[in-house]
Amino acid sequence: MLNYLRKFLYVFPSKSVVLIPWLLLFIFISSLEITGLGIVGIFLNLATNPETITETPWLNALYQQTGAETIGQFIAIIGLVIVGVFCVKALISWYGQTQIFGFSYRQREKLVERLMNGYLEAPYTFHLERNSARIIHNTLNETNRFADSILRELLTLSFNLVNVVAISILLCLINPLAVFSLVVIVLPLAVLFNSYRDRMRVWGKEIYQANQGIIRNINHGLGGLKETRIIGCGPYFAEKTVHEVHRFAEASVLFYGYKLSPRFIVETLLVLFLVGFTSIYLLINRNIDGLTSSLGVFAFASIRLIPAFSNIATEVSELRTSSYPLTQIYQELKELEELETSRVEKAIASGSHAFPERMTDQIVIEGVAYTYPQGQKPAVAGIDLTIKKGQSIALIGRSGSGKTTLVDLILGLLVPQAGDIHIDGVSIYNDLRSWQNLVGYIPQFIFLIDDTIERNIAFGVPDEAIDAKRLDRAIDAAQLRDVVDQAPDGVKTNVGERGVMLSGGQRQRIGIARALYHEREILVLDEATSALDNETEALVTESIRSLSGTKTMIIIAHRLTTVEHCDRIYLLEQGKVVKAGTYAEVVQGETVSQSEGAM
């Protein structure tokens, strides 16, 4: 349990001290509870034995002070006090339970923010090794489970435990024998529930993995709907999804069947307790007079103890079942925190040189090497390049030659295991965010959100901050004007999920317009025109060519005609630059000097 609490407090997004007021509230409500129950005992005793008032000095004094005309009025006043206490207690309990619910989901909000920030700031390699279904599942489902099945259950468990302890103390003061009998009955129940703790963890693991599998299979089946439909493999993904749903249902049925059992067991045991205790008391004392008020209090207390015991058993079950998902979130947050700490430490170690706001001279790639975590050989092996401001360079070569890896290194998505990249003499790793603010990226496959053309071009910019003139310039430069003019609602037209309402060429042009809208000094184009038809490609290439001299451009291309205008071409093989020079020298085979090739 201590290990569970340690993980909980680490995942809990606020400071642990915010839980202290809740504990104080629970203690206050429990004090009202036992006060009410205590008065109930007095009330029942007085109702059956009114002469006790005159025989008991403190009761007689209280009777005189109230000014009641008769003993009946005095007993009625005590009854009204009891009603008042229980009304106040009920109101505060209702308020407390409502606030627990709100508090839990406010913490979920903070946990989602913490996870999202961690995922968004995590290194690119972290996401290469993670299935998106796991990230979605953690952020969407497990944060909800943390709020609902862990935090809220812990708070209500604490409330019920405080209540049970307080009521048990009161009952012990009234009749220790009854409490002993109650413990004897409840102890086997605790042993029974404890014997299922390992099974509950297994059920929790099954539920967690099945949920993740459902999301993964839905993503796989619907993510490539065209291919799924044409190949006819829809039933395969449907079957796999149903299998995970069945797996989820099986584990859930076992868990919820177990979860329902405490209520019925506790009710039965408490009835046995009341009947058994009464029988034992009569056998020992053979006097029912002293039993009436005690039984009244115990019967009244049972109204609270039955749901309290039942809830405690249910809450413990929920917490044990949530042990596996809690561990998963704990480990995920730990890893994200370690990655963030490592990033900050590297930034500090790299020095405190002021990062240039704009590029004034050149980018120098010096001895850069990188091997993927599961790679057998370097994807990039000791590359040296110099890119002058306003220069256009092209990276060409076969698939797997290292072009994309080199671009990912230049973008700062990957960190080289050797070498460095400098802009105007300052390492880009001094401040990756500032470096990436200078770079625009146009990939081969453009990611489009299910929103308007306008919001896809001004990606990540709030509506009120979108610059209409800059938007128009980007649309024109990307040869997108005809698409906008023909769209039903112009730039307000929705493109559908992943741009399904657009052709491949139109999606690509929106991606180009996006990079141009953000007015980055350095443009990286990764097969940016490969999805365009010949006519559109010629227009876009001409637009890109018109940026030469004003933008520094790094272009990956298979179609060599698209890089004829580049100032310098680099041919890569097996992660190394094997040839460098002008288009004529590299592509058309003219001789290039050794000094030029080393640039």
N, C-alpha and C positions, 0 to 999 in steps of 0.2 A: 504493500500500500504506500509506503514511503517513496518507493521508486516511481509509482504512479503519480503521486503528488509533486514530486520533483519535475517530472516531465510536464505535468499540467501547469505548474507555475512558470516554466520556461515558455510554453506555448501561449499562456495567458497574456494578451497584448498590453494590459495595463499594469501598473505597479500593484504588488500584492496587498499593499496597505489599504487599497480601496475595498478589500473584502472585510476589513475590521468592522465598519459600520453595520454591515449585514449581520455579523455575529452578535453585535450589541442589540440589534433589532430583534433577533430571534430570542435572545435572553429576556428581553422586555416582554415579548408576546407570551413566552412560557411563564413568566412571573404572573401575568394576568390570568393565564390558564390555571395555575395551581391555586391562585387566590380565589378564583371562582369556584374551583372544585372544593377547596377548604370551606368556603362559606356554604356550599351545598350540603356538606356533611353536618355543619352546625344547624342549618335550616331543617334538615330531615330529623335530626335528633330532637330539636325543639318542637317540631310539629308532632312527633310521637310522644314526647315527654315534656310538656310545657312547664312542669314544676321545676325543671332544671334551671330555668331563668332565675327563680328566687333562691335556689339552693347554691348557685354559683356566684360568688361575689362580683367578678368583673362583668358577667352578663347582667346581673341585677343593677350594677352601676350604669351600664350602657342603656339598660331599659329605662332607668330614671332620667337620664340625660336626653333621650329622644323625645320625651314628653308624651309618649304613647299612653292613651287612656286605658287600654287593656293589653293583656299579653298577646291576644290575637292580632291587634294592630302592630305590636312590636315585631311579631313573626312576619307579618305582611311587609313591613318596612325592610326587613332582612331579605325577603323574597325580591322586592323591587331593586335592592342593591345588587343582588345576584344577576337579575336581568340586565341592569346597567353595565355591570362588569363584562358580561358575555357579549353584549351589543358592541361595546368599545373594542373588546378583543376580536370579535368577528370583523369589524370594520378595519382594524389595523392589520389583521391577517389577510384580508382581501387585498388591501393596499400593498402589503408586502409581497404577496404572490404575484400581483400584477407588475410590480416594479422588478421582481426577479426576471420575469419574462422580457421586459423591456431592456433591462441591464444586459441580459445574455445576448440579445441580438445587437445591441450597441457594441458589445465586445466582438461579435462576429464581424461587424463592419470594420473594426480596427484590424482584425486578423486577416481579412480579405485584403485590406490595404497593405499590410505587412508582407503577405505572400506575393501580391502583385508587384510591389516594388522590388522584392527579392528576385522574382522571376525576370522582370524587365531589366534589372541591373546585372543579372548573372552572366558569366562569360558565355560566348557563343558555343563553346564546346559543351557546356552544361546542357544546352538544348539539343545538341547533336546526339547526346546520349539518353535523352528523355523522350518517352512517348507523350505526345500532346494530350492523349486521353488521361494520363496520370495527372498532368498539370491542371487540366480542366476539372477533373474529379476532386482533386485536393481543394482547389479554389472555390468550387461551386458546392459540392456535396459535403466534404469533410469539415469545412468551416461551419456549415449549417449543423452538422452533427456535433461539433465541438460546443456550439451554443446551446443546442437542444438536449443532447444526450450526455454531455460531460459537465459543462459549467452549470446549467440549470439544475441538473440532477444532483450535483455536488452541493449547491446552495439549499435545495429542498431537503436533501439528505441531512445536512447540518441542522436545518430547522426541525426536522422530525426527531433527530437524535437528542437535541436540546429539550424538546418537548417530552420525549419518553423518559429522559433522565429526571427532569423536573417532576413529572407525574409519579415516577417510581419512588422518588424521595418522599413525596407527600404520602403515598400509599404505605411506605415503610414506617412512617411516623404514626399512621393510623393503625396498621396491623402488620408487623414484620412477617408473621406466618404466611400471609397472603402473598407477599412479595416473593418469599422463598418458593412458594408453590408455583408462582408465575415463572420464575427463573427455571425451575425444573422442567416446565412444559416448553418454554421457548428454546432452551439449550439444544434439544435434539433437532429443532427446526434450523438453528444456525449451523449445526454439523451437516445436515442434509444439504443446505444451500452451498456450504463451503466445498462439498465434494464435487459440485458441478462447475467449479471455477475454471478449470482447464477447458472443459467443453464450451463454456461461454466465450473464451478467447478464440477458440477454433471457429465458432459460429461468427464472431465478429470479423475474423480474417476472411472467411468465406463471403460475407456480405460486402466487405470492402473490395475484394478482388473481383467479385461478380459485377458490382456497380461500375468499376473501372473497365471491365470487359465489355459491358453494354455500350458505354460511350465509345470505346475503341472500334467495335464492330459497326456501330452506326456511322462513325466517321469513315471507315473503310468502304462500306457499302454505298453511302450517299456522296462521299467526297469525289468519287470518279463515276458519277451516274451514267455518263455517256458510255464509258467502257463497260460498266456493269451491265447496262441494258443491251449493248451490242453483243458482248460475249455471252450474255445470258446466265451470268453467275449470281443474279439476284437471290435465288433460293439458297445459295451457299451462305451468303452473309446473313440472310434472314434466319437460317437454321442456327448459325453461330450465335446470333443475338438472342434467339429464343433459348438456346442452351444456357447462356449466362443469366437470363431472366429466371429460368427454372432453378438454376443453382442458387440465385438470390432468394427465390421463394422457399426452397427447401430449408436453407439456413434460417430464414426469417420465421418460418412456421415453428421450427424447433425452439428458437429463442423466445418467441412470443407465447408459445404454449407454456414454457417454463416461467415466463414473466407473469402470466396470469395466476399461476398456482399459489403464490404466497397469500393472496387475499382469501381464498377458500380454506387454506390450511389454517391461517391465523384465526379466522372466524370460528372454525370448529374447535381449535385449541382453547380459545377464550371462553366458549360456552362450557367446555369440559372443566375449565378452571373454576368458573363461577359455581357450577353445580357441585363439583368436587370439593371446593373450599367450604361451601355451605354445609355439605354433609360432614366433613371432617370437624368443622367448628362445633356442630351440634353434638357429635359424638364425644368431643372433648369437654365442652362446657355445659351441654344440655340446657342452654339458656338462650332463647331467641331474642331477648330484649336488647342485648348489647350488639346483636348482629345487624339490626335493621339499618342503622345509620351507616355502618361500615359497608354493607352490601349496596346501599344507595350510592355511596361515593364510588365504590368499585364498578357498579353498573354504569354510572355516569362517566367514569374514567375510561371504561371499555369503549364507549362511543368514540373517544379520542385515540385510544390505544390500538383498536382494530385497524383503522386506516393508517395510523402511524407505523405500526409494525409491517403492514402490507406494503406501504410506500417505501419503507427502508429496504425491505427485501427486493422490491422492484428496482429501486434506484441503484442498489449494489449490483444487481444483475446488469443493468444498463451500463454502469461504469466498467464492469469487467468485460462486457462485450465490446465496449469502446476502447479497450486497452490496445488492440492492434492498430486501429486507425490513429489513435493518439500517438503511438510510437512512430508511425509513418510521418505524421506532420512534424513531430519533434525532430526526427532525423533530417527531414527536408529543410526545416528552418535552421538547424545546426549547420548543415552543409552550405546553405545560402549565406549564413553569417560568416562562416570561415572563408568563403570565396570573397565576400565583401571586405573582410579584414585583410586578406592577402592582397586584394587590389589596392587598398589604401596604403598598406605598407610598401608596396612596389612604387606607388606614386611618390611617397615620401623619400624612398631610397633613391629615386631617379633625379632628385634635386628640386630646387625651387626657382628655376629660371622662368621668367615671365613668358607666357605663351603668346605668340603673335596673334593679333586680332585679324590680320589679313596676310596673305602670302605675298612676299615682296621679291623673293629670289628664286629658290629652288627646293625641290624635294629630293632627298638623298636616301636611297635604299642601300644599306651597307651590310654585306655578309649575312643576309637574312636566311635563316633555315628553320624548317618546321616539319615535325613528324606527328601525325595524328595518334591519339592514345592507343588505338588498336592497330596502327600501321606497322608494317614490317620494314619499310624503308622511307626515307624522307620524301615528303610531297614537294618540298622546296629545299634546295641544297645550296646555300651560300650564294645567293643572287646579289649582284651589285648593279644599281641603276641610278641615273641622275636625270631628273625631269625638271626642266626650266619652266619658269612661270610663263603661261600662255602657250606652252608647247603641247602638241598632240602626239601621243605615242600609242602604238598598238601592240598587243600581246597575241601572238598566233602560235599554233601548234596543235597536235592531235589531242583528243580527249585523254585526260589523265597525265598530261604533260606538266601540270602545276599552275596553269593560268588562273583558275578560279581561286586556288589556295593563296596565290600571291596577291590577288585582289582582296581577298578576305583579310590578309595581313595588312595591306595598305589601308583598308577601311577601319582597321582596329578591332575587327571581330575576333581575330586570332592574335595571340601574342607569340612572337618568335622565340624559339628556344636558344637561338643564337642570333647575333646581329642586332641592328636597330634601324629605325626609320626616323629621319629628321626633316623638319620643315624650317627653313631659314636658320639652321644650326641648333634647333631645339627638338628634343625627342618628342614624338607625338604621344608617348606614354607618360609624359609629365602631366598631360591633361587631355585624356581621350575625348571627353565631351566637347572641349573647345575645338579639337582637331576635327571631329565629326561634324561640327557646325559649319565647317568650311567645305564639306564634301557632299555632293549629290550623287545618289546611286540609282541607276536604271538597270534592273535585272532582266534576264531573259523572260521570266514569267512574272508578270506584274501582279502584286496582291491588291485586289480591290475590295473595299468594304461594301456592304449592302446598303448603299446610300446614293446621294446625288453625284452627278459629274463634278459639280462645284466642290463638294466636300472631299471627293476622291483626289482632286487636283491639289486643293489646299489641305492636304492630309495632316490631321492633328492640330489644325488651327480652329479656335472657336468661331462660330458664325459672325459674331460682332467684330472680330479682328481680321476677317477676310478682306483683302485689298482687291477691289474690283478691277482697277487698271492693271495691276500686276497679273491678275487672273486672265484678262484679255490678251495681254502680251504673251503669256505662256501658251494659251490656246492657239494663237496665230503661229508662234514659233514651232509648235509641235504639229502643224498641219492638221489641226483638229477642228477648225472653224466649220467645215461642212457638216461634221458629225453633230456639233452643237446646234447649228441652224436647222437641221432636219429632225432633231429630237423633239418630241411633243411639248416638253416644258423647258426647252433650252438647257442651261446649266443646272436647272432644278430637276432634271429628269433622273429618275432612279435607275441605276445600272444593274440591279439584281445582285444576288449573292455571287461573289467572285466575278462579277461583271458578266453574268450569263446572258444579259440582254445585248451584249456587244460582240462584235467579231474580234478575232485575235489581234488584228492590226489596230483596231480602235482601242482595245485595252492597252496595247503597247504605247500608243500615242498619248493616252492619258498618263501612263507612267513617265513618259518623257516630259509632258507638260508639268507633272508634279515636281520633277527635279528642277525645271526651269522656273516654276513659281517661287520656290524657296531661294532662288538666286544664290546658289552655292558657287564658289570660285572654282572648285575642282569637280569635274564630272567624271564619274566612273560608269562606263557603259558595258554591261556584260551581255553580249549578244543582243543588244537593245533593238536591232532592226530585223532580227531573224524571223519574226512572225508577220512581217509586212509583205504585201504584194510588191511586185517590182516597181510599179508606178509610185506607190506610197513610200516605198523604201528610198527611191530616188529623191523624193521631196524632203523626207526627213533627214536623209544623209546630207542634202544640200543645206538644210537648216543647221545641222550639227557642224557642217563645214564652215558655215558663216560665223560660228562662234570661235573659230580658230583665231588665236591671238588675244581674244578677250577672256576665254576660259582655258584652264589647264585641263586636258582630257586624257583619260586612260581608257583604252577601248580593247575589249576582248572580242575577237571576231573569227568565225570559220569562213565566212564569205569574204574572200580577200578583196573583192572590188570595193567593199565598204570602207577600207582603210587606205585607199590610194592617196588620200589627202594628208595622211599623218606625217608628221615631221620625222618620226623614227619608228622602225618596226623591230620588235624583238621576237625571235623564234625560240620557243622553249621545248626542251625534250628532257624527260625524266627529272624534272625539277630544276633544270639548269638552262641558262641562256647559251644557246649554241651558235647563234648568229644574230648580228645586230647591224642596222644601217637604214638606208632609205628604202622605200618600196621597191625601187628598181634594183637595189643591191641585194635585198633579202629575197624578194618574191621572184624577180626576173633573173636572178642569178649573177648579177654583176659583182665584181671583186670588191671586198670591203677590207680596209686596213685593220691591223690588230689594235691600233690605238683607238679607232672608232668603235670597234667591237667591245672594248672594255668600258665604254662610257655607260 
